Amino acid sequence: MEWWKKAVVYQIYPRSFMDTNQDSIGDIQGIISRLDYLKYLGINVIWLCPVYASPNEDNGYDISDYYDLSKEYGSMKDMEELIFEAKKRDIFLMMDIVANHTSKEHRWFIEASSDENNLYHEYYVFKDNNGVLPSDLQSVFLDSAWELNPATNEYYLHLFAKGQPDLNWHHEPVRKSIYDILNFWIDKGIKGFRFDVIDLIAKDMDHDIIGDGPLLHPYIKEMAKNTFKDKDLITVGETWGATVEKAKMYSNPDHSEFSMIFNFAHILLDQEEGKEKWDLYPLDLIKLKQTLNEQQQELYQAGWNSLFWNNHDLPRIVSRWGNDQEYRVESAKMLATLLHFMQGTPYIYQGEEIGMTNMKFENLEDLRDIESLNMIKQRLKLGYDLPSIMKSIHAKGRDNARTPYQWNNKVYAGFSEEKPWIKCNPNYVTINMESQKNDPDSILEHYKTLIWFRRKSLYSDVIARGTFKLIYQDHPDLFAYQRSYQGKCLTVLCNFHNTRISLPDFVSHERLLLSNYKDSNMTKGLNLRPYESIVLFSNQ
């Protein structure tokens, strides 16, 4: 079995993780200083969000030089030290690669936009200026996806911010340039890559095709063949529009493409079809069960799954689908248990393991995310009132995931001695890593136990290789399933809501392995308290 099938990945958003040079921004030395904590937690892969040179219009996802680091994060020497020190602790690094677009300050675009006859002009997607926009396509960050380039009197495409022009992957030198970048970092000792919005690279603007272009999979296969295919790396593609059938193609066991993808089908369930994410919509637990069941069943021995609730683009799961008030600890543990016993590779986003919550930003000037700021402007023009707009941002805004990591209850949560680039969540006084470490009842220690189960316990093969069977499929409050392998069975029972569940017919001769409550007892019949989760073991 490939090593990454029993791995646990920890995502670091470096800007908000740990600041050691007191410039209000996290840095690579800060990550190095916390490697022993990650070793203690038990993870063995770090997914590092972009640290490349960037003007930071989209916090590093607008890269101006793939071969250099942003000075605010450190030097190439710091990066090499991070790779070395992490490896000493049996931790590998997975780099973020943004291959769909660059920064407009990248050398390629500076050259491309200066003269339409320039060698680099075909590196990007340009359209002639005929007096009107080439199309009515909107960018992800709202407004038109086309921006006029005065020097050549052409429009260039940017599916994201104006400072993020899209690359033209149909131009072979673009693809070869990306492969050179990947091989450069592989030679540095990087053990994998996460490919940002990779399903957009094969767009065909002449036929209004944005995602899943007809050449998408041939391009990914070509990239794999020329870079990581035979190097035993972990690779994951960000694919917002993926279905299970598409996931099988991306994660084909023949290793022709990626190890896995991020399939967002489950995360999009609290967004009404045809509406924006800001239009708040309740989660249907039955649909969540059906969606995750489909992933588990259809990918079994046909591909591989990534397991995640959070990332740098998503709100905190304990605030989103848990109860971040009176049942914060219980619901955070329950959600973690539900996910970590499924088949796939789990991803833990920084702060998730201590139950960090969404941040209620009171003032517009405290917001930093370009997506939220653009949404505010648009919705105010459309007549929305500011309180309803801020309610949406509190629920779904990306800044929720980007507040400083809460290390302790000292000034600025132990992240920095200076005022951070974005406000700390004031609940850091009580919610922080230091207060939870070595507390057997804490969320942190629960995550540590979950990681041990997957990576080192006697049950790791059941988790990595076992079949998946959804039970109590139509129960409105209970998410329950069984994993079976070679005569061993794990039963996972999760009360998803603030209610009590009575299962009088549940007779168990099983052994209790894990609970998210201090005291759980098994009797004939079963009664689950609010947000309670238990894991049972039996021989079949």
C-alpha positions in Angstrom: 0.0 0.0 0.0 1.3 3.5 -0.9 2.6 5.3 2.1 0.2 8.3 1.8 -2.8 6.0 2.2 -2.0 5.9 5.9 -0.7 9.4 6.1 -2.3 12.4 8.0 -1.8 15.8 6.5 -1.6 19.1 8.4 -2.3 22.2 6.5 -0.4 25.3 7.4 -1.4 28.8 6.3 2.0 30.4 7.0 0.8 33.9 7.3 -1.1 33.1 10.4 0.8 30.2 11.9 3.8 31.6 13.9 5.7 34.8 13.7 9.3 34.7 14.9 10.7 38.0 13.6 7.9 40.1 15.0 6.8 41.7 11.8 3.1 40.7 12.5 3.2 38.0 9.8 4.0 34.3 10.2 7.2 32.9 8.7 9.1 29.8 7.9 11.2 30.0 11.0 8.0 30.0 12.9 7.0 26.7 11.3 10.4 25.3 12.2 9.9 26.4 15.8 6.7 24.4 16.0 7.7 21.2 14.3 8.1 19.4 17.6 4.4 20.2 18.3 3.4 18.7 14.9 5.5 15.6 15.8 3.7 15.4 19.1 0.4 15.6 17.3 1.4 12.7 15.1 1.0 14.0 11.6 3.5 13.0 8.9 2.8 15.5 6.1 2.6 19.3 6.1 0.7 20.9 3.3 2.3 24.3 3.1 0.2 27.1 1.5 2.2 29.4 -0.9 5.3 31.0 0.4 6.6 32.0 -3.1 7.4 35.6 -4.0 4.1 37.4 -4.4 2.5 40.9 -4.2 -0.2 39.3 -2.0 -3.3 40.5 -3.8 -4.7 37.0 -2.9 -2.4 36.2 0.0 0.2 34.3 -2.0 -2.0 32.6 -4.6 -0.8 35.3 -7.0 2.8 34.1 -7.6 5.4 36.5 -9.1 8.3 34.0 -8.9 8.0 30.3 -8.4 11.7 29.9 -7.8 12.0 32.5 -5.0 10.3 33.0 -1.6 8.4 36.0 -0.3 10.8 38.0 1.9 8.1 38.2 4.6 8.3 34.4 5.0 12.1 34.0 4.7 14.8 32.9 2.4 15.5 29.8 0.3 18.0 28.9 3.1 15.1 28.9 5.6 13.0 26.7 3.2 15.8 24.2 2.9 16.1 24.2 6.7 12.4 23.5 7.0 12.6 20.6 4.7 15.6 19.2 6.5 14.2 19.7 10.0 10.8 18.3 9.1 12.4 15.2 7.6 14.4 14.6 10.8 11.0 14.3 12.5 9.6 12.0 9.9 7.5 14.7 8.4 7.3 15.4 4.7 6.4 18.7 3.0 3.7 19.1 0.3 3.9 22.4 -1.5 1.0 24.4 -2.9 1.3 24.9 -6.7 -0.8 27.5 -8.5 -0.6 26.5 -12.1 -3.8 28.0 -13.5 -2.6 31.6 -13.2 0.3 33.8 -12.1 0.6 37.3 -10.6 0.5 40.1 -13.1 3.9 41.0 -11.6 5.4 37.7 -12.8 8.1 38.2 -15.4 6.1 36.2 -18.0 3.1 38.5 -17.8 5.2 41.7 -17.7 6.7 40.6 -21.0 3.4 39.2 -22.4 1.5 42.4 -21.7 4.2 44.7 -23.1 3.9 43.6 -26.8 1.6 41.2 -28.5 4.6 40.0 -30.6 6.6 39.1 -27.4 7.7 35.5 -26.9 5.6 35.3 -23.7 2.4 36.7 -25.2 1.0 33.2 -25.8 1.6 32.3 -22.2 -1.7 34.0 -21.3 -5.2 34.3 -22.6 -5.7 37.5 -24.6 -8.7 38.7 -26.7 -8.8 41.6 -29.1 -10.6 44.8 -28.0 -13.6 45.2 -30.2 -15.2 47.8 -28.1 -17.0 45.4 -25.9 -16.0 42.8 -23.3 -15.1 39.4 -25.0 -17.9 37.8 -22.9 -20.0 38.3 -19.8 -17.9 35.8 -17.8 -17.6 36.8 -14.1 -14.5 36.1 -12.0 -14.7 34.1 -8.9 -14.1 37.3 -7.0 -17.0 39.0 -8.8 -17.0 41.6 -11.6 -15.8 40.8 -15.1 -13.2 38.1 -15.7 -11.7 40.3 -18.4 -9.4 43.3 -17.9 -8.1 45.6 -20.6 -4.4 45.7 -21.2 -3.7 49.2 -22.6 -0.3 48.4 -24.0 -1.6 45.9 -26.5 -5.3 47.1 -26.5 -6.4 43.5 -25.6 -8.3 42.0 -22.8 -6.7 39.4 -20.7 -8.5 36.7 -18.8 -8.5 36.5 -15.0 -10.8 33.9 -13.4 -9.8 35.3 -10.0 -8.5 38.8 -9.1 -7.4 41.3 -11.8 -3.8 40.7 -10.6 -4.1 36.9 -11.4 -4.0 36.5 -15.2 -4.8 33.0 -16.4 -2.1 30.9 -18.1 -2.7 29.4 -21.5 -2.0 25.7 -21.0 -2.6 25.0 -24.7 0.8 26.7 -25.4 3.3 23.9 -24.9 6.1 26.2 -23.4 3.7 27.0 -20.6 3.3 23.4 -19.7 7.1 22.8 -19.9 7.7 25.8 -17.7 5.4 24.4 -15.0 7.1 21.0 -15.2 10.5 22.7 -14.7 9.1 24.4 -11.6 7.8 21.1 -10.1 11.1 19.3 -10.8 13.0 22.2 -9.2 11.1 21.7 -5.9 11.2 17.9 -6.1 15.0 18.2 -6.3 14.8 20.4 -3.2 13.3 17.5 -1.3 9.6 18.3 -1.5 7.5 15.1 -1.1 4.3 16.2 -2.8 2.1 18.9 -4.3 -1.4 20.3 -3.9 -2.6 21.7 -7.2 -4.7 24.8 -6.9 -7.9 24.9 -9.1 -6.3 22.4 -11.4 -9.6 21.6 -13.1 -9.5 25.1 -14.8 -6.2 24.7 -16.6 -7.6 23.3 -19.9 -10.2 26.0 -20.4 -11.4 26.7 -24.0 -12.6 30.3 -24.2 -13.6 29.9 -27.9 -16.2 27.3 -26.8 -17.1 28.9 -23.4 -15.5 25.9 -21.5 -14.0 26.9 -18.2 -13.7 23.8 -16.1 -13.1 20.2 -17.2 -11.9 21.1 -20.6 -11.5 18.2 -23.1 -7.7 18.3 -22.7 -7.6 18.4 -18.9 -6.8 14.8 -18.2 -4.2 14.5 -21.1 -2.5 17.5 -19.7 -2.4 16.1 -16.1 -1.1 12.8 -17.4 1.6 14.7 -19.3 2.5 16.7 -16.2 2.7 13.5 -14.1 4.9 11.7 -16.6 7.3 14.6 -16.8 7.5 15.3 -13.0 6.1 13.2 -10.1 4.7 10.0 -11.5 7.6 7.6 -10.6 8.8 9.5 -7.5 6.5 8.2 -4.8 5.0 11.6 -4.0 1.7 12.6 -2.6 -0.3 14.7 -5.0 -3.8 16.2 -4.6 -5.8 18.3 -7.0 -8.3 21.0 -6.0 -11.4 20.3 -8.1 -14.5 22.2 -7.0 -16.7 20.7 -9.7 -15.6 17.1 -9.3 -18.0 14.2 -9.2 -17.2 10.7 -8.0 -16.8 9.5 -11.5 -14.3 12.3 -12.2 -12.5 11.5 -9.0 -11.9 8.0 -10.3 -10.1 9.4 -13.3 -8.0 11.8 -11.2 -7.0 9.2 -8.7 -6.7 6.1 -10.9 -4.7 3.4 -9.1 -2.4 3.3 -12.2 -0.8 6.6 -10.9 -1.2 8.2 -14.3 -2.6 11.4 -12.6 -2.9 12.3 -8.9 -2.9 10.4 -5.6 -6.3 12.0 -4.9 -8.4 15.1 -5.3 -10.4 17.4 -3.0 -14.0 16.6 -3.8 -16.1 19.4 -2.4 -19.5 17.8 -3.0 -20.1 17.4 0.7 -18.9 20.9 1.6 -21.3 22.5 -0.9 -24.4 20.9 0.7 -25.2 24.0 2.7 -25.3 26.1 -0.5 -28.6 26.1 -2.3 -28.3 25.2 -6.0 -28.2 28.2 -8.2 -27.4 30.5 -5.2 -24.1 32.0 -4.0 -22.3 30.6 -0.9 -23.3 33.8 0.9 -27.0 32.9 0.7 -27.1 30.8 3.9 -28.8 27.5 3.6 -29.2 24.7 6.3 -27.4 21.4 6.0 -29.5 18.3 5.3 -27.8 15.5 7.2 -29.5 12.8 5.1 -27.8 14.4 2.0 -24.5 14.5 3.8 -24.7 10.8 4.6 -25.7 10.0 1.0 -22.8 12.1 -0.5 -20.1 10.7 1.8 -21.5 7.2 1.4 -21.2 7.6 -2.4 -17.6 8.7 -2.2 -16.7 5.8 0.1 -18.5 3.2 -1.9 -17.6 4.3 -5.4 -13.9 5.0 -4.8 -13.3 1.8 -3.0 -10.5 0.0 -4.9 -11.1 2.4 -7.8 -9.4 5.5 -6.6 -8.6 7.4 -3.4 -10.4 10.0 -1.3 -9.3 13.0 0.6 -11.0 13.6 4.0 -11.5 17.2 5.1 -13.9 19.6 6.8 -11.7 22.7 6.7 -9.1 24.6 4.7 -7.9 28.2 4.2 -11.0 28.9 2.0 -13.6 27.5 4.3 -15.2 28.5 7.6 -14.4 26.6 10.8 -16.3 23.3 10.8 -17.2 23.5 14.6 -19.0 26.8 13.9 -20.4 25.7 10.5 -21.9 22.3 11.3 -21.1 21.8 15.0 -22.1 23.8 18.1 -19.3 26.3 18.9 -21.0 27.4 22.2 -22.1 25.0 24.9 -21.1 21.9 22.9 -18.0 23.1 21.2 -15.7 20.4 22.6 -18.2 17.6 22.0 -19.2 18.6 18.5 -15.6 19.3 17.4 -14.6 15.8 18.6 -17.7 14.2 17.0 -17.0 15.8 13.6 -13.4 14.7 13.7 -14.3 11.1 14.7 -16.9 10.9 11.9 -14.3 11.8 9.3 -11.1 10.1 10.5 -12.5 6.6 10.5 -13.4 6.7 6.9 -11.2 5.5 4.0 -9.0 8.2 2.6 -6.2 10.6 3.6 -7.3 13.1 6.3 -6.4 16.8 6.2 -6.3 18.8 9.4 -6.3 22.6 8.9 -4.3 24.5 11.5 -6.4 25.2 14.6 -9.0 22.6 13.8 -7.3 20.2 16.2 -8.0 22.6 19.1 -11.5 23.6 18.1 -10.8 27.1 16.8 -14.1 28.9 15.9 -15.3 31.4 13.3 -14.4 35.0 14.1 -17.2 37.6 14.4 -15.6 40.7 12.7 -17.4 43.8 14.0 -15.8 46.3 11.6 -15.3 46.3 7.9 -11.7 47.5 8.3 -10.9 44.3 10.2 -11.6 42.2 7.1 -8.7 41.2 4.9 -10.0 38.8 2.3 -10.5 40.1 -1.2 -13.5 37.8 -1.8 -15.4 39.2 1.2 -14.5 42.8 0.4 -15.7 42.4 -3.2 -18.9 40.8 -2.0 -19.6 43.6 0.3 -19.3 46.2 -2.5 -21.5 44.2 -4.8 -24.2 43.4 -2.3 -24.4 47.0 -1.0 -25.0 48.1 -4.6 -27.8 45.5 -4.9 -29.5 46.9 -1.8 -28.6 44.3 0.8 -28.3 45.7 4.3 -24.9 45.6 6.1 -26.0 43.4 9.0 -27.2 40.6 6.7 -24.0 40.9 4.7 -21.9 40.6 7.9 -24.0 37.7 9.0 -23.0 35.9 5.8 -19.3 36.7 6.2 -19.4 35.5 9.8 -20.8 32.2 8.6 -18.8 31.7 5.3 -16.0 34.3 5.0 -12.5 33.0 4.3 -11.0 35.2 7.0 -12.6 32.8 9.6 -9.8 30.3 8.7 -7.1 32.9 8.6 -7.0 34.4 12.1 -3.7 33.7 14.0 -3.2 30.3 15.4 -4.0 30.3 19.1 -1.0 28.9 20.9 -1.6 30.2 24.4 -3.5 32.9 26.4 -0.7 35.4 26.2 -0.8 38.6 24.1 -1.9 38.0 20.5 -2.5 34.3 21.3 1.3 33.6 21.4 1.4 34.1 17.6 3.4 37.3 17.7 4.5 40.0 20.1 3.3 42.6 17.6 -0.2 43.3 16.4 -0.9 40.6 13.8 -1.8 41.3 10.2 -5.4 40.2 11.0 -7.2 40.3 14.3 -6.9 37.4 16.8 -10.2 35.7 17.8 -10.7 37.0 21.4 -11.6 33.5 22.6 -7.9 32.6 22.4 -7.9 33.3 26.2 -9.7 30.0 26.7 -9.3 28.2 23.4 -5.6 27.6 22.8 -3.1 24.8 22.3 -1.2 25.2 25.6 -4.4 24.7 27.7 -5.2 21.5 25.9 -1.9 19.7 25.5 -1.8 16.7 27.8 -5.4 17.2 28.9 -6.9 13.8 28.1 -10.4 15.3 27.7 -9.3 18.0 25.2 -10.0 18.3 21.5 -6.3 18.3 20.8 -5.7 15.0 22.6 -8.7 13.5 20.8 -7.2 14.4 17.4 -3.9 12.9 18.6 -5.7 9.7 19.3 -7.5 9.7 16.0 -4.1 10.1 14.2 -2.7 7.2 16.3 -5.6 5.0 15.3 -5.0 5.6 11.6 -1.2 5.5 11.5 0.0 3.1 14.3 -2.8 1.2 15.9 -3.8 -2.4 15.4 -6.9 -1.1 13.6 -5.0 0.9 11.0 -5.6 -1.7 8.2 -9.3 -1.7 8.9 -9.3 2.1 8.5 -7.1 2.1 5.4 -8.4 -1.0 3.6 -11.8 -1.8 5.0 -15.2 -1.8 3.3 -17.7 0.9 4.2 -21.3 0.3 5.2 -23.7 3.1 6.1 -26.2 2.1 8.9 -29.3 4.0 10.2 -29.3 5.6 6.7 -32.6 7.5 7.2 -32.1 8.6 10.8 -32.4 12.4 11.0 -29.8 12.9 13.7 -27.4 9.9 13.5 -24.5 9.5 11.2 -23.3 5.9 11.6 -21.3 3.4 9.6 -19.2 0.3 9.8 -15.7 -0.5 8.5 -14.8 -4.2 7.9 -11.6 -5.9 7.0 -10.3 -9.5 7.5 -12.9 -10.3 10.2 -12.5 -7.1 12.1 -15.2 -4.5 12.3 -15.3 -0.9 13.5 -18.7 0.7 14.2 -18.8 4.5 14.3 -21.9 6.2 15.8 -22.1 10.0 15.7 -25.0 12.1 17.1 -24.9 15.1 14.7 -27.2 17.3 16.6 -28.1 18.8 20.0 -30.6 16.0 20.8 -30.7 12.7 22.5 -30.8 9.5 20.5 -32.2 6.3 21.8 -31.4 3.0 20.0 -33.3 0.4 22.1 -32.6 -2.4 19.6 -28.9 -1.8 19.5 -27.4 -4.8 21.2 -23.6 -4.7 21.3 -21.1 -7.3 22.2 -18.5 -4.9 21.0 -15.6 -3.3 22.8 -15.7 0.5 23.2 -12.6 2.0 21.6 -13.2 5.7 21.7 -15.7 8.2 23.0 -15.9 12.0 22.9 -17.5 12.1 26.4 -15.6 11.5 29.6 -18.0 8.7 30.6 -19.5 6.4 28.1 -21.0 3.0 29.0 -22.3 0.3 26.8 -25.5 -1.4 27.8 -28.3 -3.4 26.1 -29.7 -0.6 24.0 -27.8 2.6 23.4 -28.5 6.2 24.3 -26.4 9.0 22.7 -26.2 12.4 24.3 -26.0 15.6 22.3 -23.1 15.4 19.8 -21.9 12.2 21.3 -19.7 9.9 19.2 -18.4 6.4 20.0 -16.3 3.9 18.1 -16.8 0.2 18.8 -14.7 -2.8 17.8 -15.9 -6.4 17.2 -14.7 -9.6 15.5 -17.0 -10.8 12.8 
